[in-house]
Amino acid sequence: MHLADLARHDLNALVTLQALLDTRSVTQAAQRLNLSQPAVSRTLARLRHAFDDPLFVRTHRGLRPTARADALGPPLERLLKELGALLAPPEFDRASTSRRFQLATTDYGMHTFLAPQWQTLQNQAPHLRLDVQGYSGSIEHNLDDGGPELALCVPGSRVPAGVHGREVGDDRFVCMMRKGHPLAEDEELSLEAFVNARHQLISMGGDDRGAVDLALASQGLKRHVSLRQPHFLASFSVTQHSDLLLCVPGCLAVSVLEHWPLVLRRLPLEVTPFSYWLVWHERYHADAGHRWLRQTLFEGIQARYQVLSQRLRVSAG
């Protein structure tokens, strides 16, 4: 039977047929379905027409199913059970799930915020698998086009209507240099010294200018970028072994101070702050497993953000 033919039938009537097969009584079927007796009688009339069979005949003991109705019983029961399972809210058992989730972020997002959450995820869902993908500057549009399920990112100004998100918190750029750098002797970094120094630029998309360069340009200034590369964490090794200054997000900066012998200084100019968001597409919004994952990650990421923000206030003022 084609879908168009199926659509002409009242599938709700099959529930009434099941109740009649179970009770052998219009009155009892009506009570079970919380319907009136005439409503059940009208449905039975439609069923007789649809199946071209009386389905039930009256006897002194009540309704008795015809041979056709008896034959319909077992497949009807299976169908209604499968339909009930189909309509039931999906269940998610984190303790047993082996589901694979996809998440996109930068290498610094993974290091700064997500890596500390892995053990929590493993403790709650030991068989869960997580695929972390590289971050694209337009990740929120990739979500809309069928990309990863979840992303930790700094969204652009135009986010598709189908993308949901929760804000973790804001951050700002700071300047880092190696211990022993000539500029590390000063508690505050002057704008003149900053502009005259040589710099390293992290550019994932290959751009020649970043947020710091745009802020300098608004004042008619320009810095000298000696090295441009796309990797955040590799940039700290370069900074440690050179006199290049490095401008990075503050939360990332304080998260690596215990790993690299570097010095952190407040920038001598105003650069527009930005916000971290956990974002996902509407198609996953009601998914039970996805809801658990993003809630667990958000709570952990936000707690981590609070710790790093406090360290940043102490380190950079």
MOCORSUL-V367934 format. One record per residue. N is the residue number from 1. PSI is psi in radians with two decimals (* if undefined). OMEGA is omega in radians with two decimals (* if undefined). BURIAL is 1 if it has 24 or more other C-alpha atoms within 12 Angstrom, else 0. Layout:
BEGIN
<<N;PSI;OMEGA;BURIAL> <N;PSI;OMEGA;BURIAL>>
END
This chain:
BEGIN
<<1;2.30;3.12;0> <2;2.80;-3.14;0> <3;-0.64;3.13;0> <4;-0.68;3.10;0> <5;-0.70;-3.13;0> <6;-0.61;-3.10;0> <7;-0.35;3.14;0> <8;-0.18;-3.12;0> <9;2.60;3.07;0> <10;1.73;-3.08;0> <11;-0.35;3.06;0> <12;-0.45;-3.13;0> <13;-0.42;3.13;1> <14;-0.53;3.08;1> <15;-0.71;3.09;1> <16;-0.69;3.12;1> <17;-0.72;3.11;1> <18;-0.73;3.12;1> <19;-0.66;3.11;1> <20;-0.68;3.09;1> <21;-0.62;-3.12;1> <22;-0.72;-2.99;1> <23;-0.42;-3.06;0> <24;0.56;-3.09;1> <25;2.25;3.09;1> <26;-0.72;-3.11;1> <27;-0.84;-3.11;0> <28;-0.61;3.08;1> <29;-0.72;3.12;1> <30;-0.72;3.12;1> <31;-0.75;-3.13;0> <32;-0.67;-3.07;0> <33;0.00;-3.10;1> <34;0.78;3.11;0> <35;2.94;3.06;0> <36;2.74;3.13;0> <37;-0.73;3.09;0> <38;-0.60;3.13;0> <39;-0.71;3.11;0> <40;-0.68;3.12;1> <41;-0.70;3.12;1> <42;-0.68;3.12;0> <43;-0.69;3.11;1> <44;-0.66;3.11;1> <45;-0.70;3.11;0> <46;-0.64;3.11;1> <47;-0.73;3.12;1> <48;-0.67;3.13;0> <49;-0.73;-3.09;0> <50;-0.70;-3.10;0> <51;-0.09;-3.12;0> <52;0.84;-3.10;0> <53;2.54;3.13;0> <54;-0.51;3.12;0> <55;-0.82;3.12;1> <56;2.50;3.03;1> <57;2.61;-3.10;0> <58;2.39;3.03;0> <59;3.05;3.14;0> <60;-0.24;3.09;0> <61;0.16;-3.13;0> <62;-2.75;-3.12;0> <63;2.44;3.08;1> <64;2.21;-3.10;0> <65;2.55;3.04;1> <66;3.04;3.11;0> <67;-0.63;3.14;0> <68;-0.75;-3.14;0> <69;-0.72;3.09;1> <70;-0.70;-3.13;0> <71;-0.52;3.13;0> <72;-0.39;-3.02;1> <73;-1.05;-3.07;1> <74;-0.86;3.13;0> <75;-0.56;3.11;0> <76;-0.72;3.13;1> <77;-0.75;3.11;0> <78;-0.76;-3.12;0> <79;-0.79;-3.10;0> <80;-0.60;3.07;1> <81;-0.75;3.12;0> <82;-0.66;3.11;0> <83;-0.68;3.10;0> <84;-0.72;3.11;0> <85;-0.64;3.13;0> <86;-0.66;-3.08;0> <87;-0.25;-3.11;0> <88;2.55;3.09;0> <89;2.36;-3.13;0> <90;2.46;3.13;0> <91;2.61;3.10;0> <92;2.04;3.11;0> <93;1.76;-3.05;0> <94;-0.49;-3.11;1> <95;-0.47;-3.07;0> <96;-0.18;-3.05;0> <97;2.48;3.01;0> <98;0.42;-3.09;0> <99;2.52;3.09;0> <100;2.12;3.09;0> <101;2.61;3.10;1> <102;2.30;-3.11;1> <103;2.45;3.14;1> <104;2.43;3.05;1> <105;3.08;3.06;1> <106;2.98;3.06;1> <107;-0.55;3.12;1> <108;-0.52;3.05;1> <109;-0.68;3.10;1> <110;-0.84;-3.11;1> <111;-0.82;-2.98;1> <112;-0.74;-2.98;1> <113;-0.70;-2.96;1> <114;-0.67;-3.13;1> <115;-0.73;3.11;1> <116;-0.22;-3.12;0> <117;-0.19;-3.01;1> <118;-0.75;-3.10;1> <119;-0.61;3.07;0> <120;-0.77;3.09;0> <121;-0.74;-3.13;1> <122;-0.66;3.13;0> <123;-0.66;-3.10;0> <124;-0.59;-3.09;0> <125;1.37;-3.00;1> <126;-0.34;-3.10;0> <127;0.03;3.12;0> <128;2.55;3.07;1> <129;2.40;-3.09;0> <130;2.11;3.07;1> <131;1.99;3.12;0> <132;2.18;-3.11;1> <133;2.71;3.10;0> <134;2.62;-3.08;1> <135;2.40;3.00;1> <136;2.52;-3.11;1> <137;-0.34;3.12;1> <138;0.75;-3.04;1> <139;-0.59;-3.13;1> <140;-0.50;3.07;1> <141;-0.57;3.06;1> <142;-0.65;3.07;1> <143;-0.74;-3.11;1> <144;-0.45;-3.11;1> <145;0.18;3.10;0> <146;0.40;-3.14;0> <147;-2.58;-3.10;1> <148;2.82;-3.07;1> <149;-0.46;-2.98;1> <150;2.62;3.11;1> <151;2.46;2.95;1> <152;2.02;-2.98;1> <153;3.12;2.98;1> <154;1.70;-3.03;1> <155;2.69;3.04;1> <156;-3.04;-3.07;0> <157;-0.35;-3.09;0> <158;1.68;-3.12;0> <159;2.31;3.13;1> <160;2.59;-3.08;0> <161;-0.49;-3.09;0> <162;0.07;-3.11;0> <163;2.21;3.08;1> <164;2.84;3.13;1> <165;2.83;3.04;1> <166;2.29;-3.11;1> <167;2.24;3.10;0> <168;-0.84;-3.13;1> <169;2.99;-3.10;1> <170;2.90;-3.08;0> <171;2.97;3.13;1> <172;2.78;3.13;1> <173;2.54;3.03;1> <174;2.99;-3.13;1> <175;2.39;3.11;1> <176;2.63;3.11;1> <177;2.90;-3.14;1> <178;2.69;2.99;1> <179;2.37;-3.08;1> <180;-0.09;3.06;0> <181;2.46;3.14;1> <182;-0.59;-3.13;0> <183;-0.19;-3.13;1> <184;-0.24;3.14;1> <185;-0.44;-3.13;0> <186;2.39;3.12;0> <187;-0.57;3.12;0> <188;2.46;-3.14;0> <189;2.14;-3.13;1> <190;2.70;3.12;0> <191;-0.68;-3.14;0> <192;-0.81;3.14;0> <193;-0.65;-3.14;0> <194;-0.81;-3.10;1> <195;-0.64;-3.09;1> <196;-0.29;3.14;0> <197;2.96;3.05;1> <198;2.55;-2.96;1> <199;2.82;3.00;1> <200;2.31;-3.12;1> <201;2.24;3.03;1> <202;2.08;-3.09;1> <203;1.75;-3.12;1> <204;-0.49;-3.12;0> <205;0.06;3.13;0> <206;0.19;3.14;0> <207;2.60;3.12;0> <208;-0.30;-3.10;0> <209;2.55;3.07;1> <210;-2.93;-3.10;1> <211;-0.63;3.14;1> <212;-0.71;3.13;1> <213;-0.66;3.11;1> <214;-0.66;3.10;0> <215;-0.69;3.09;1> <216;-0.75;-3.12;1> <217;-0.57;3.12;0> <218;-0.32;3.09;0> <219;0.17;3.14;0> <220;0.41;-3.09;0> <221;2.83;3.12;0> <222;2.42;3.10;1> <223;2.88;-3.14;1> <224;1.94;3.12;1> <225;1.96;-3.14;1> <226;-0.48;-3.07;0> <227;2.22;3.05;1> <228;2.23;-3.13;1> <229;2.83;-2.97;1> <230;-0.03;-2.98;1> <231;2.12;-3.13;1> <232;-0.93;-3.02;1> <233;-0.63;3.09;1> <234;-0.47;-3.10;0> <235;-0.48;-3.14;1> <236;-0.59;3.06;1> <237;-0.73;3.10;1> <238;-0.77;-3.12;1> <239;-0.72;-3.13;1> <240;-0.57;-3.03;1> <241;0.36;-3.13;0> <242;3.11;3.06;1> <243;0.22;3.12;1> <244;2.40;3.00;1> <245;2.63;-3.10;1> <246;2.16;3.09;1> <247;2.12;-3.10;1> <248;2.87;3.06;1> <249;2.48;-3.05;1> <250;-0.72;-3.12;1> <251;-0.67;3.08;1> <252;-0.76;-3.09;1> <253;-0.87;-3.08;1> <254;-0.39;3.13;1> <255;-0.32;-3.10;1> <256;-0.05;-3.10;1> <257;-0.51;3.14;1> <258;-0.13;-3.13;0> <259;-0.55;-3.13;0> <260;2.46;3.12;1> <261;1.32;-3.07;0> <262;2.88;3.13;1> <263;2.44;-3.11;1> <264;2.35;3.10;1> <265;2.57;3.06;1> <266;2.49;3.12;1> <267;2.48;-3.13;1> <268;0.39;3.10;0> <269;2.79;-3.13;1> <270;2.13;3.06;0> <271;2.35;-3.08;1> <272;2.17;3.09;0> <273;2.97;-3.11;0> <274;2.91;-3.08;0> <275;2.47;3.03;1> <276;2.42;3.11;1> <277;2.57;2.90;1> <278;2.07;-3.02;1> <279;2.67;3.13;1> <280;2.86;-3.11;1> <281;2.72;-3.11;1> <282;-0.50;-3.09;0> <283;-0.31;3.10;0> <284;0.01;-2.96;1> <285;-0.67;-3.09;0> <286;0.01;-3.12;0> <287;2.19;-3.03;0> <288;-0.77;-3.14;0> <289;-0.74;3.12;1> <290;-0.66;3.12;1> <291;-0.72;3.08;1> <292;-0.79;-3.10;1> <293;-0.87;-3.06;1> <294;-0.56;3.09;1> <295;-0.76;3.13;1> <296;-0.79;3.13;1> <297;-0.75;-3.10;1> <298;-0.78;-3.13;1> <299;-0.75;3.14;1> <300;-0.74;-3.14;1> <301;-0.74;-3.13;1> <302;-0.66;3.09;1> <303;-0.73;3.09;0> <304;-0.70;3.11;1> <305;-0.73;3.14;1> <306;-0.73;3.12;0> <307;-0.82;-3.10;0> <308;-0.65;3.11;1> <309;-0.67;3.10;1> <310;-0.74;3.10;0> <311;-0.66;3.14;0> <312;-0.71;3.12;1> <313;-0.67;3.14;0> <314;-0.70;-3.04;0> <315;-0.68;-3.03;1> <316;-0.19;3.14;1> <317;*;*;0>>
END
